[in-house]
Each structure stands twice: as structure tokens, then as C-alpha cells.
Amino acid sequence: MGGLRLDAALLTDRGGRHYNEDACGHWQSGRQWCGVLADGAGGHGGGDIASKLAVQQLIGLFAREPSQDGPALAALLRRTNDLLLARRAPGTASQDMHSTVVSLVIDVADGRIHWAHVGDSRMYWFRGGRLLRRTQDHSLVQALVDAGMLSVDQMNTHPKRSELRSALGLPAEQLEVSHGDGPEPVQAGDAFLLCTDGLWEYVDDALLESSLAAAPDLQGWLDLLAAAVRRLASHKASHDNFTALAVWARSV
């Protein structure tokens, strides 16, 4: 289909931490919309630096050389990793910085999407209010699920759920990047959610669907999700930052 218009909404919260290491941004040309969300790590402010760099660099690369499919967007992610590695400086907060990244591109002219990601920040795709697809994490617990040693329902509470197999900041030969197969058609009414693990750790698929159905609009959806995270994480004083970018595709 063709001729989409997009609504977008953003949520970010430092949770129980002293500072927020998440970052998010989006950019749109006349034809393409690109959203990027990142969750940094590194200690002493390094994660904050890494996530902002990842978002800025990937959006900058995309604006100059827009990708047309998942493999091309994954290549931009790898170039972003090179730029992040080049910005590390020994003896500073940036010396061991890493970041997850998830990016979604929507072509509003021909109604197609593609995406790429590294780490455990996720993209969820909803159609008719039901979850159609989500990205698969580069994490230890996802590997256990893939091997049949753990159920999907057990991922959110596993003690090693934050242990990553891949993230920006690894040497190029060790970096694992995943992407969609190619441009895929979008229907009017489809909704997308990019989010960090600080959100999905507390919000399962059923709650994502029920909150989407109950929300009056996209910002209302994110407000419901934020309230759910605060309620479900209330027992954990230092719960993680949580960030989400929601997008709704509508007919022109």
C-alpha cells in the first residue's frame, strides 16, 4: 500500500538510577522516517555517552545515505560501531562504552518498513491490536530460549537477563547485528514500539496489547506503560531507566 502518515510519541524515564543512559531520536525526509533507540553501558557516564553517540551517528549516516532494506540499515549500524570505537578515549568515561541499538525505517510513500538492531533493545510490531512480530535479543537468555532450555515467559525474570552477546562497542569481527529480510508492507493502523529492556522487563506481551487497546492515543499508551513499569518495579529501588518510542501508521 502507499500513502501513509505517521504519529509518534516518546517516553523516557531514569527509573531508580541517578542518571539516564538511554537515548532516542527520529528523523524524517519527505519519504522516509527513521527512528533510533539506544541503551548505553560503560560506567561513570560512559553509557550515557555511548547511547547518545549511537543515536546521533546512525541518524546522521541515514540522513546522508538512506537505507532501502534491512541489510543496508545493518551496514549503517556497523559503521556506527566503527565511529563509536573511534570515539573511545583511555582514562575517560568513554574508554569502555557500549550500547544496544534498535532502528526502524518507514517509507511513507510506498508503505513499507525495514529494521535492524544489536543487543536487547526491541522493536514490537502490532496489527489489529495484536502483536505481529518482535525482534530477537542478542542475549544469553534468548540463546537459552532458542535452544529450548527456557520458555519465553521466563526471560523477564531470569537472573542473567541483562547479559548480552552483542552490543555496539565490540570489535567489528565480534559484532552481531540482526535485521529484517527486506522491505515489508505496512497496513494503516499498524503500531510499532521501540523500547529498552528497562521497559520490556516489566511489561509482557499481554500487557502491551491490553494497554494499546485501552489507550486513547499513542501518548496515552506510553503513559499506561510507564505507570505499569513504576508499579511493577516498585519493589526495586534502583530499577533501570526505561525508554520507548511509539509510532502509528495511518492512511493519508
Sequence and secondary structure as in RCSB ss.txt:
>XXXX:A:sequence
MGGLRLDAALLTDRGGRHYNEDACGHWQSGRQWCGVLADGAGGHGGGDIASKLAVQQLIGLFAREPSQDGPALAA
LLRRTNDLLLARRAPGTASQDMHSTVVSLVIDVADGRIHWAHVGDSRMYWFRGGRLLRRTQDHSLVQALVDAGML
SVDQMNTHPKRSELRSALGLPAEQLEVSHGDGPEPVQAGDAFLLCTDGLWEYVDDALLESSLAAAPDLQGWLDLL
AAAVRRLASHKASHDNFTALAVWARSV
>XXXX:A:secstr
   EEEEEEEEEE TTSSS  EEEEEEE SSEEEEEEEEEESSTTHHHHHHHHHHHHHHHHHHHS   SHHHHHH
HHHHHHHHHHHT  TTSTTTT EEEEEEEEEETTTTEEEEEEESS EEEEEETTEEEEE   SBHHHHHHHTTSS
 GGGGGG TTTT BS  BTS TTT   EE SS EE  TT EEEEE HHHHTT  HHHHHHHHHH SSHHHHHHHH
HHHHHHHTTT TT   EEEEEEEEEE 
